[in-house]
Amino acid sequence: MSMFLMILLTGCTKERKVYVNQPISENLLTDCLPLLPSKPLTFAGSIKYNEHLLNVIEKCNQDKQSIRALNKSIY
């Protein structure tokens, strides 16, 4: 008998969840394009270019982390 009453108590609620689809921010969806290396590519230039590439990867990873956080907050 008590199981039946518990089901009745949990089934009666006026709270309703409404989900709204929101588009993901456009700046999070843009491509991360690195600059082309300078010509001729010297040893020092390749070090600077590698640093640039790492910065581009870091920015892309931050964007993807933001997208994951948005998806987690929505669902």
C-alpha positions in Angstrom: 0.0 0.0 0.0 2.8 2.4 0.9 4.5 1.9 -2.5 1.3 2.9 -4.3 1.1 6.1 -2.2 4.7 6.9 -3.0 4.0 6.6 -6.7 1.1 9.0 -6.4 3.1 11.6 -4.5 6.0 11.6 -7.0 3.7 11.7 -10.0 1.8 14.8 -9.1 3.7 17.9 -9.9 3.0 21.1 -11.7 6.6 21.8 -12.5 7.3 21.7 -16.2 10.7 21.9 -17.9 10.9 23.8 -21.2 14.0 23.3 -23.4 14.9 26.1 -25.7 17.3 25.5 -28.6 19.9 28.2 -28.8 22.4 28.5 -31.6 26.1 28.1 -30.6 28.0 31.4 -30.8 29.4 32.0 -34.2 32.9 32.8 -32.9 33.1 29.3 -31.4 32.4 27.8 -34.8 35.0 29.7 -36.9 37.9 27.8 -38.3 41.3 28.2 -36.7 43.6 29.0 -39.5 47.3 29.6 -38.9 49.3 32.1 -40.9 51.6 30.8 -43.6 55.3 30.7 -42.7 57.6 33.4 -44.0 59.7 32.7 -47.0 62.5 31.7 -46.8 61.9 29.8 -43.6 65.0 30.1 -41.4 65.7 28.2 -38.2 64.7 31.2 -36.1 61.7 31.7 -38.2 60.6 28.1 -37.8 60.8 28.5 -34.0 58.6 31.6 -34.2 56.2 29.7 -36.5 56.0 26.8 -34.2 55.1 29.1 -31.4 52.4 30.6 -33.6 51.0 27.2 -34.4 50.9 26.3 -30.7 49.0 29.5 -30.0 46.4 28.6 -32.7 46.0 25.1 -31.3 45.5 26.6 -27.8 42.8 29.0 -29.0 41.0 26.1 -30.8 41.1 24.0 -27.7 39.6 26.9 -25.7 36.8 27.2 -28.2 36.1 23.5 -28.1 36.1 23.6 -24.3 33.6 26.4 -24.4 31.3 24.4 -26.8 31.5 21.4 -24.4 30.6 23.7 -21.5 27.6 25.1 -23.4 26.4 21.6 -24.3 26.8 20.5 -20.7 24.8 23.5 -19.4 22.0 22.8 -22.0 21.6 19.1 -21.4 
